[in-house]
Amino acid sequence: MSTKTVTTPGNTPHLERQLSNRHIQLIAIGGAIGTGLFMGSGKTISAAGPSVIFVYMIIGFMLFFVMRAMGELLLSNLNYKSFSDFAADLLGPWAGFFTGWTYWFCWVITGIADVIAIAAYSEELWPGVPLWIPGIATVIILLVLNLATVRAFGETEFWFALIKIIAIAALIIVGLFMIFSGFQSDAGPATFTNLWSHGGMFPNEFMGFVAGFQIAVFAFVGIELVGTTAAEAKDPEKNLPKAINSIPIRVLLFYVGALIILMSVTPWTQFQAGHSPFIAMFSLAGLGAAATVVNLVVLSSAMSSANSGIYSTSRMVYGLAQEGDAPAVFSNLSRRKVPQNALFLSCILLLSGIILMYAGKDIGKAFDMVTTVSAVCFVFVWSIILASYLKFRSRRPHLHDASKYKMPGGIPMVWVVFAFFAFVLWALTTQPDTLVALLVTPIWFVILGVAWFILRKRPAHLARYAEFQKELAGEKAVAEEKAADEKALADAELADAKASREN
């Protein structure tokens, strides 16, 4: 399939649609499976017990509706490059500014954490290697891959995601064999009854269940990544819905399926925070190289996350620059239609992770809090997507009526998800470390508020935002004309059917 270069009447270069269906599908899967599943699930299981299964199912169920709302909005105007674009269009320029920069902040912090994780896992695989070598090597490799073409990013992410899928599939297959072959360990037999025979499904009662949400919600960070590919996806009207609709199956298979197997092979009481359940289960199965294999998988998972971070932050800054919310230099594209200046900015910031590695353990504790702040900010971004959907329904009902990809549950479901987010924020107040992070988060929004107050009246910003609105208006007019034609056709068919019944 040939790629299509989109240009404005002024012949301004735009991002190219080079991401095929398989790229979009695997980017969506890679976004849904975080490094936290491999290394953080031990902490989640020890806090919530087997009820963690329901925790992941509920979070996945709720976020599916956020993704469906995002899908309907992105497809209502194909000039939207990401969710910050429709937030700016529907809620006002302030929403695009706050959403875009908050999402950028989230991924920069996550990317820095990934660079630190990659250096740490490299040291386990190759003892004695200086930490700065894998850190710098990671940033250089990802920069080169992303500077090439967006297709190179898609190919890289495709293979990274495939490694994660194979690792989870291997865990499930090995675990099922151990269960059905009557495997015995020091902790007892491998059997599905382990799920409820050690204190029931809710051994730590309601507050243990709540603690599971507080930890598990961070594992879903990146699930919205497919929304930043909208401007570079081939046939987005077909490929974005396919990727979003497969989210429930992914959650059931990769999260719920893996956790059921883990807690069936080994009672949940044996899991500890800071220890990978994947390594523990493969070791039980007699696979001596389990630690090395899982470390390689986690290394690739962290590389995948850093790759996604570089991609999403560069596209978000590019979009912000086009709207006048970031310096104009970041709106420039290379000959290969890649926002290279925005990519350089992202990579320079990721290199700060190397400095943090040499700053001591106290920085590590502070960094844990900052990553929690990042996850809270993701909840803000998801909420803005839903708020944009509510405004879309009230301001453009004709586009909703004509949409072939309507959000299930509509407006009532939006309020259900908002209530769930309020519950998640309350859950974060129940633990001292997450409570501190929650109280610190408003500082970021104060900084953004000051920046917005300074920026919003500047002539250059107003001119670029007016150009952004003009660009959207062209596609909006086409969408509205198409919606009107489809409505007229439906009315004509209804009239014909009524006339035939009367005759």
N, C-alpha and C positions, 0 to 999 in steps of 0.2 A: 504494500500500500504506500503510495507516495505521501510525503508530508506536505502540509499546507502552511504557507507563511501568511500570517494575517497582517495586513497593513491598513493604516488609516488613509483617508483621502490625501493627507499631507505626506504620504509615503514614509511614515515613521515606522521603524522596525519594531515588531512585536515578538513575543514569545512564540515558539513554534510548537505545533501539536505533533509530538514525536512519541508520546507514551502510548503503547498499544494496550490491548485488553489484558494481556498476561502481565504487563508491567503494573497496570493499575490494580489488578487483583492481588499481586504479591506485595505491592506497596501497602495496600490496605491490611493485609495479613501481618506484614512486618510491623505496622503501626499498632496493631491490636496485641501483638505478643511482645511485651517488654522484657528487658533483662531481669526485671523484678520477679518474673515467673520462675526463672532458673535459680536465682539466689535469694530472693526475698520471700518466697512462699513458705519457707521454714518458720519465719517469724509470724506470718499470718495464721498458719495452722496452729502454732503453739498458743496463740492468743484466742482464737475462735473455736478450735477443735473442728469436728466434721461439719459444723454449721457454716464453715467457710465456703462450702459448695454453694449454699443459698446466697451467700454474700456476692460471689462472682456472678451468679445467675441474675440477681437483682440489678447489680451495677450494669452488666451487659445489656439487660432488657431496657433499662432507662436510657442508656446512651445510644441505643439503636434509634430511638425516637429523635434524639438530637441530630443524629446523622441523616435521618429521613427528612427532617426539617431543612437541614443544610442542602441536601440533594435537590429538594423542590425549589429552593431559592436560587441555587447556582444554575439550574436548568431553565429558570424563568427568564434569564438574560445571559446569553453566552459570552457577553463582554465582561462579566464578573470573573476576575482572576482568582479570587479566594473569598472567604467569608468576611474579611475586612472590607472588601468592596461593597458587598450588599449591606453591611452594617452602616457604612458611610452613606450609601444611597437611601436607605430606608429610615434609619434613625437620626441621620445627620452627620456632618463631617467629624464631630467630636467622637462619635462611636467608632468610625474607621480609624481615627488616631489612637484611641485608647485600646481598641482590639488589636490592631496591627502591632503596636509597640509592646503590648503585654504578651502577645504570642511570641514575638521576637525575643523578649526577655526570658520567657519560659524555656525556649529551645536553646538559647545561649547558655543558660545555667545547666540544662540537661546535657548539652554537648560538652561543657567543661567537665562535668561529673563523669561522662563517658570516657573522655581522654584520660582522666585519673584512673578509672577502672581498667582501661586497656593497658596502661603502664603497670598496674598492680598484677593483673593476670599474666602479663608478659614475663614479669619477674618470677612468678611461680613456674612458668614453663621453661624459662631460661634463667636460672638462678645467677645472680651477680651482674645481670645486665643493668647499666645505668638507667634510671627511670626516664631521663629526658630523651633517650634515643627512641623508644617506642612511641613516646608522646609526639615528638616532632615528626617521626616517620608517618604516623597516622594522619596528621593534619596535611602533610605534603601529598600523600597518596590520595586522600579524599578531595583535595583541591584540584589535583591534576585530572581526576576522573570527572569532577563536576564542571571543570573548565572546557572539557572536550565538547560534549553536546548533552542535552537533557536525556537523550537516549542512553548515553553512557551511565548516567545516574540511574536510570530505570533498570539497565542490565545489572549493575552492581547490586542494587536493592533487591532485584529478583533473586539473585543467588544467595545473598545474605538471608533473606526470608526463607528460602528453600532449606537452608541448613537448619534453621530453627524448627521448621515443620518436620524434617526428617528426625531430629533429636526427640521431639515430643512423640512422634509416631513410634520410634524405637522404644521409648519408655513404656508406652501403652502396650505394645506387642510383648515386650519382655515381661512386663507386670502381669498381663493376662496369662502368659505361660506359667509364671510362678504360682498364680492363684489356682489355676486348673490342674497343675501338677502336684498340688499339696505341699508346696515348699515350706520348710520349717526353718526358723531362725531363733536366736536367743530370746527374741521378743514374743515368740509364738508362731502359729501357722499363718500363712498368707491366705486370707479369706475375706469375702465382702462383709462378713459379720463384724469385722474390726471397726466398721464405720459407726456402729451403734452399741457395741458391747463394752465400751470403756467410758461409761458415764453418759451414754446417749448421744444424740445428735447435737445437743446444746449443753455440753459439759460445764462450760464456764458461764452458763445462764445468759441473761439478756445483755449485760455489759460486756461480756466476752464476745458476743455476736456483734455489738457496736464497735468494739476494738478492731474487729475484722474489716469493717468498712473503712475505718480510719487508715488502715495500711493498704488494703486492696485497691482503693480508688486510684492510687498512684500507679498501679500496674496498667491502667487503661490510658494513661497519658500517651498521646500520639495517635489515638484511634481516629481523630479528625484529620489526620495528615492527608488523606485522600482528597480533602477539600482544597488543599493548596496546589493540587495538580490540575485543577479545572482548566486553566488556560493552556495546558500543554498535553492534554489528553486527546487522542484520536477518537472521533465519534463519541463525545462526552454524553450525548443523550442516551447512548446504549451502554457504554462502559461504566460510567459512574453509578447508575442504578444497580448494575450487576455486582459491583464491589460492595456497595452499601448493604444490599439485600443479603449478602452472605455473612454479615457480621454475627447474627445469632448462631449460625452453625459453627463459626469459628470459636465463639465463646464456649459453646457446649463441648466441642471436641478438644480444643487446645487448653482451656482452663479447667472446666469442670471434669472432663474425661481424665486429664492428667492427675488432678487432685484426688479423684475417686480411686484411681489405681495406686497412687502413692500411699493413701491412708488405708487401703485394703492390704497391701503387702506388709506394711509396718504400722502398728497402732499409732494414732496421732500423738500419744503421750511421749513418743520417742523423738519427736522433732524439736529442734532448737533453733532459736534466732541466730543468724550468722553462719549456719551450716546448710549447704545445698541438699535438699531432699533428693535431687537427681543423682548426685554423686553417691549418696547413701544407698539408694536402691540398686544402682548398677554395681556397687561394691558387694552388696548382699548377694547379687546374682552370680558373683564370682568373676566379674569382669575387672581384672586387676588394673587395666588402663583407664578405668572409669574417670578418675580424677583428671587425667590428661585430656580425655575426650570431652568431658563437660567443660573444662577450662577453655578448650578451643571453641566450643559452642558459645560459651558466655562471651569470649573474646570477639567472635563474629557478631554476636547479638549487640555488643557495645559498639562495634564498628558500624553496624547497621543503624543504630540509634544516632550515632555521631553523623553518619552520612545523611540521614533524614534531617538532622538538625541544621547541617550546612545548607541543604537544599531549601528547607522551609524558611529559614531566616533570610536567605538571599532573596527568595521570591517575595517575602513579606516586605522587606526593605525596598525592593524594586517597586512594588505596588504602592507603598507609602510615598515614595519619591514622585511617582506619577500623579498622585493626588495632592502633592504639595506638602505632605506631612513629614518628609525627610529631604535632605539636601539633594538637589537636582542631579548631582554627579552619579548618584546611585540608580538613576533611571536609564543609564546608558547600557546598551547591549553590545556584545562582541559580534564579530562576523558570523559566529556560529549561533547567534541569537540566545546567548547566555548572559545574565547580568553579572559580568565579571567583577565590577567594582564592589557590588554587594557581597559577592563571594569572598573577595579579599578581606572585607570587614569582618565577616563571620569567622574566617580562619585565624585572623589576628587575635580575635577575642578568645578563640578556643585555645590558643597557645598560652593564655594566662593560667590554664589548668596545670601546666608544667611548673609554673612559679609556685602555685599553691602546694604542690607535692613536696616542695622543699621548705615550706613555711612552718612545719611542726604540727603536732596532734591537735592543738587548740583550734587551728584553722579548720581541721577536719570536722570538729564538732560544730563549728559555726557554719561549715559548708553543708552539713546535714540539715541544718535549719533552713538554709537558703533554698535547698532543693525542695523542702516542704512548702516554702513560700511559692516556689515555681508551680507546684501541683495545685495549690489553692488558686493561683492565677489561671490555670487551665479551666477550673470550674467557672471562673468569671467569663472566659472565652466561650465556653459551652452555653452559659446563660445568655450572652449577647446574641448567639445564634438563634436561641428560642425567642428572645425579645424582638429580633428582626422578623422572625416568622409571624409573630402577632401583628406587627405593623404592616407586613405584606398582606395579611388577610384583610385588614381593615382598609388599606389604601388601594389595593389592586385585586379586588375579588374576582374580576373578569379573568385575570391571569391564573388565579388559583383554579377557577372553574375549567379553564382550558388545559390545565396541567395534566400530563399523562403519568406523573409521578407524585401523587398527592401523599402528604404525611398521614399515616393511619392515626385515627383518634382525634386529629385536628386540634382545635384550640383547647378543649378540656384536657387532652393529654399533655399539652404544654404546661398547664398548671400543676398536673400530677408530678411532672419531672422537676418543676421549680420547688415543689414541696420536698421532693427527695434530696435536692441539693441543699435545702435548708437543714434537713436531717444530717447530711454529711458534714456540714459546717458545725452543727452541734456536736457531732461525734468527735470532731477535731478538738473541741474544748475539754474532752474527758481525760486527755493525757497531757502532762506538763510540757513535753517537748513540742508537740503539735500546737498546743495552746499559745506558746510563745511565738511560734511561726505565724499563727493566725493573727495575733495582735501586731506583729511587725509588718504584715502585708500592706496595710493602708499607707505606709510610707511611700511605697512604689506609686500608688495612685495619686498621692499628694505631689510627688515629683512630676508625674505626667500632667496633672492639673495645672501646675505652674508653667510647664513647657507649652501647654495648649493655650493658656492665657496670653503668653508672649507671641505665639505663632499665628493665632487665628485671624488677626487683623492685618497681617503683612500682605502687601500687594502681590508679591510673588506667589504666596500660598493661595490667595484668592483666585489668581489667574490660572494656576495649575488645577485647582479644584473645579473651576468653571469648565476647563477643557475636559476633565474627567467626566463631568456631568453630561457634556455635549456628546462624548463618545458613547456613554451609556444610553443616551436618548435615542440614538439611531437604532440600536438593537431593540430598545424598548418599544419603539414604533413598529418595528417588524413583528415583534412578539404580540403586540396588541392587535395588529391587523390580522395576524394568523388566528388569534383567539376569536376575533369578531367573525372571521370566515367560518371557523369551526362551529360557532354558536348559530350562525345563520343556516348552515347546512343541517345541524341538529334540529333547529326549529322547522325547517322545510320538511325533513323526514317525519317529524312529529305531526305536522299539518297533513301530510300525505296519508299517514296511517289513520288519522282521525277521519279524513274524508272517505277513505276506503271502508271504515267501519260504518259510517253513516249511510253509505251506498249499499 
